[in-house]
Amino acid sequence: MVKVSNYTNYSKIWNRPKNPYEKLRLCNEIRMINLFGLKNKRELWRTQFFLSKLRKVAEKLIYKKAKLEKIPSQSYGILWFCYKYNFMNNMTFCLESIIKIDLRSILSRRLQTVVKQLKLSKTIHEARILIMHKHIQVKNQIVNKPSFLVRKDNEIFISFSLNSIHFNLNKKCHENRIIK
């Protein structure tokens, strides 16, 4: 039997704001939800929580670095993670630049946003529907989570799935253009 004292539950993935009716924050949340096509505020809060955890780890590593403790593997790991998901656009890759990462850079790496940027859908909401109905694949693997974070090297492998009606329509339109 498992000892309860050694068990840690890591189920917390989002935080509610402390002041629920702050006008400026509410306006910014609505703007971000509309811009990135999020379902509700909880998705936004989850991304904010993820960003705060990322910054917290970077701050701890900077503090340890200032105390001259050896931490090369941990700092390399978090820098590689941020590079892999392209969170730091045109920044130098150091621990201080991780603290400067904003919410927009993380939300722009979601599959829903990348599908819209690749013009596989007309709107951000249509992109969400295509993903939820399993019409989008990444590296020949169907993904049905709009919040899936897309790696930088996997962007070129995003397409319609082979059994999708959109794939067949896109293929027929392409064939018609070649014939004419």
C-alpha positions, -999 to 999 in steps of 0.1 A, spaced: 0 0 0 12 35 -8 22 58 20 1 89 21 29 110 34 50 104 3 22 110 -21 19 145 -37 -10 155 -58 0 177 -87 -35 183 -101 -36 221 -98 -33 235 -133 -49 270 -131 -54 298 -106 -83 321 -102 -75 358 -100 -75 372 -65 -98 402 -74 -125 388 -97 -140 422 -108 -109 443 -117 -120 462 -148 -87 464 -166 -79 427 -162 -114 418 -173 -111 438 -205 -76 423 -212 -90 388 -207 -119 393 -230 -95 408 -256 -72 378 -254 -101 353 -255 -114 369 -287 -80 372 -303 -69 336 -297 -103 319 -298 -102 305 -263 -133 286 -250 -134 303 -216 -113 322 -191 -101 290 -175 -80 283 -206 -64 317 -203 -58 312 -166 -42 278 -173 -18 295 -197 -10 322 -172 -3 296 -145 20 277 -169 39 310 -177 42 318 -140 57 284 -133 81 288 -161 92 322 -148 95 309 -113 119 281 -123 140 306 -143 141 330 -113 153 301 -90 180 292 -115 191 329 -118 193 331 -80 213 298 -78 236 311 -106 242 343 -85 252 322 -55 277 304 -78 261 270 -75 265 245 -104 233 242 -123 242 237 -160 218 209 -169 187 226 -154 193 259 -171 201 241 -204 168 221 -200 146 252 -196 164 271 -223 160 241 -247 123 239 -239 118 275 -247 138 273 -279 120 241 -290 86 257 -287 98 290 -301 87 311 -271 116 335 -273 113 353 -307 145 373 -316 159 372 -281 192 360 -268 189 326 -252 197 333 -215 178 327 -183 169 364 -180 151 363 -214 127 336 -201 114 361 -176 105 384 -205 83 358 -222 47 372 -225 14 354 -226 9 362 -263 40 342 -273 27 311 -256 -9 315 -269 5 319 -304 21 285 -302 -12 267 -297 -23 244 -325 -55 264 -329 -35 296 -336 -10 279 -359 -38 263 -380 -52 298 -385 -17 312 -393 -11 285 -419 -45 294 -435 -60 260 -431 -91 278 -417 -106 311 -423 -112 321 -387 -97 311 -354 -131 296 -343 -132 275 -374 -97 262 -366 -109 251 -332 -138 232 -347 -116 215 -373 -92 204 -345 -121 192 -323 -136 172 -351 -102 155 -358 -96 170 -393 -61 182 -384 -29 161 -381 6 168 -369 33 145 -383 6 120 -394 -9 119 -359 -44 132 -355 -46 158 -327 -79 169 -312 -67 193 -285 -67 230 -296 -44 238 -267 -17 215 -280 16 234 -281 33 231 -315 70 227 -316 90 249 -340 101 220 -362 66 204 -364 50 234 -379 56 222 -415 39 189 -408 5 203 -399 -21 194 -425 -56 180 -429 -59 143 -419 -61 118 -447 -97 107 -438 -109 143 -435 -134 156 -461 -114 188 -462 -83 169 -474 -103 154 -503 -118 188 -512 -84 204 -510 -69 177 -532 -97 180 -558 -93 218 -560 -56 213 -564 -61 187 -592 -86 211 -610 -60 239 -609 -34 216 -625 -58 204 -653 -68 239 -663 
